[in-house]
Amino acid sequence: MKPKKIKLKKFTDERGYLLELLPKKFKNIFKYSIITSSKKNVIRGLHYDKLLNEKKLIYIIKGEILDITINVKKNKEICYNKLKKGDALFIPSEFAHGYKCLAKENVLLYFLSKNYNPKNQKGIFWNDNKLKIKWNINNPIISKRDKILPNL
């Protein structure tokens, strides 16, 4: 299974709208949620759970990102998804995940199938020579931790 965009139910009337962020088929999967906020040219990732059993659902609250996922367990296939405000992406287990922020302000809501545990976190260097990810950026803003992640 590859990461895939999902359609969320939206109910609209004269007052505005109500959006179901966690579709019924995912309600029993997720137990932890976080919000990230990043400015333009930030790259976050590429992160994954070392047991390769964490699923993610991300929802773009504000902004636009280039989302990158890599199947760590199988064929190292790279999936690119350009996501904008209102888009949601389901990321199966076995995938490393990262993204580049394209808008001035980018806010993402994550639903995760596991509680955060730093001991279980792994990652891949964002500019790994073997993967040759097409980030198309010269001077990204990257965390100290992400700058020292190992190559795949």
KAWOJO-V707225 format. One line per field, one symbol per residue. ss: DSSP state (a for helix, b for strand, c for the rest). phi: phi as a letter, one per 40 degrees, with the letter a starting at -180 (. if undefined). burial: + if it has 16 or more other ideal C-beta (glycine too) atoms within 10 Angstrom, else -. A space follows every 10 residues. Layout:
# KAWOJO-V707225
ss: ???
phi: ???
burial: ???
This chain:
# KAWOJO-V707225
ss: cccbbbcccb bbbccbbbbc cccaaacccc cbbbbbbbbc cbbbbbbbbc cccccbbbbb bbcbbbbbbb bccccccbbb bbbbcccbbb bcccbbbbbb bcccbbbbbb bbcccccaaa bbbccccccc cccccccccc bccaaaaccc cc
phi: .cdacbcccb bbacciabbc cbddcbdccc baaabbbacd gcbbhbbacc cfbbbbbbbc cagabbcbbb ccccbgcbbb bcbbdgcbbc bccgbcbaab cbccbbbbbb bbcbccadcc cbabddbdcc cfcccfacbc cbcdcccbcc cc
burial: --+------- ---------- -+---+---+ -------+-- -++++++++- ---+++++++ +-++++++++ ++------+- +-+---++++ ++++++++++ +++--+++++ ++++------ --++++++-- +-+---+--- -+---+--+- --
